[in-house]
């Protein structure tokens, strides 16, 4: 675990974790399509939104258990920005 309380640490965790989790989800979805002939989700862009969910676990860990407010708030801020970008990109005509 990275036990530093600064904004850079939180930012790096919040950016790298969704990328790794998205790659995992994409591979799992590919396997699911090959094995069963159907995708896990209705639309492929749902995987983007699912990829930011581990950031909430990191934020709870840094804010709740370690009491590192700088790292925790930067994780939350990056997560909120990712979610807003997702909704502005995919739901702009609603």
C-alpha positions as CSV (number, residue, x, y, z in Angstrom):
1,X,0.0,0.0,0.0
2,X,1.1,3.5,-0.7
3,X,0.9,5.3,2.7
4,X,1.6,8.9,1.7
5,X,-0.8,11.8,2.3
6,X,-0.4,14.0,-0.7
7,X,-2.4,15.0,-3.8
8,X,-0.1,13.4,-6.3
9,X,-0.5,10.0,-4.7
10,X,-4.2,10.2,-4.7
11,X,-4.3,11.4,-8.3
12,X,-2.0,8.6,-9.5
13,X,-4.1,5.9,-7.7
14,X,-7.3,7.4,-9.1
15,X,-6.0,7.4,-12.6
16,X,-4.2,4.1,-12.7
17,X,-6.8,1.9,-10.9
18,X,-9.6,2.5,-13.4
19,X,-7.3,1.8,-16.3
20,X,-6.2,-1.5,-14.9
21,X,-9.8,-2.4,-13.9
22,X,-11.1,-1.4,-17.3
23,X,-8.5,-3.7,-19.0
24,X,-9.6,-6.5,-16.6
25,X,-13.3,-5.9,-17.4
26,X,-12.6,-5.8,-21.1
27,X,-10.8,-9.1,-21.0
28,X,-13.5,-10.6,-18.9
29,X,-16.2,-9.4,-21.3
30,X,-14.2,-10.7,-24.3
31,X,-14.1,-14.1,-22.5
32,X,-17.8,-13.9,-21.7
33,X,-18.6,-13.2,-25.4
34,X,-16.4,-16.1,-26.6
35,X,-17.9,-18.5,-24.0
36,X,-21.6,-17.6,-24.1
37,X,-22.1,-15.5,-27.2
38,X,-23.4,-12.5,-25.2
39,X,-21.7,-9.5,-23.7
40,X,-21.9,-8.8,-19.9
41,X,-23.4,-5.3,-20.5
42,X,-25.9,-3.9,-23.0
43,X,-23.6,-1.2,-24.2
44,X,-19.8,-1.2,-24.3
45,X,-19.5,2.2,-22.7
46,X,-21.0,0.8,-19.5
47,X,-17.6,-0.7,-18.8
48,X,-16.1,2.8,-18.5
49,X,-18.5,3.6,-15.7
50,X,-17.9,0.3,-14.0
51,X,-14.1,0.9,-14.2
52,X,-14.2,3.8,-11.7
53,X,-15.9,1.8,-8.9
54,X,-12.7,0.6,-7.3
55,X,-11.8,4.3,-6.7
56,X,-14.6,4.4,-4.2
57,X,-13.0,1.6,-2.3
58,X,-9.7,3.4,-2.3
59,X,-11.4,6.6,-1.2
60,X,-13.0,4.9,1.7
61,X,-9.7,3.3,2.7
62,X,-7.7,6.6,2.6
63,X,-10.4,8.7,4.2
64,X,-11.8,6.3,6.7
65,X,-9.1,4.0,7.8
66,X,-5.9,5.9,7.2
67,X,-7.4,9.4,7.8
68,X,-5.3,10.8,4.8
69,X,-7.5,13.6,3.7
70,X,-5.4,14.9,0.8
71,X,-5.0,11.6,-0.9
72,X,-8.7,10.6,-0.3
73,X,-10.1,13.9,-1.5
74,X,-8.0,13.8,-4.7
75,X,-9.2,10.3,-5.4
76,X,-12.8,11.5,-4.9
77,X,-12.2,14.5,-7.1
78,X,-10.7,12.5,-10.0
79,X,-13.5,9.9,-9.7
80,X,-16.2,12.7,-9.9
81,X,-14.4,14.2,-12.9
82,X,-14.3,10.8,-14.6
83,X,-18.1,10.2,-14.0
84,X,-19.0,13.7,-15.2
85,X,-16.9,13.2,-18.3
86,X,-18.7,9.9,-18.9
87,X,-22.1,11.4,-18.6
88,X,-21.3,14.5,-20.7
89,X,-19.8,12.3,-23.4
90,X,-22.5,9.6,-23.7
91,X,-25.7,11.3,-22.6
92,X,-25.5,14.8,-24.2
93,X,-28.7,14.5,-26.2
94,X,-31.0,13.5,-23.3
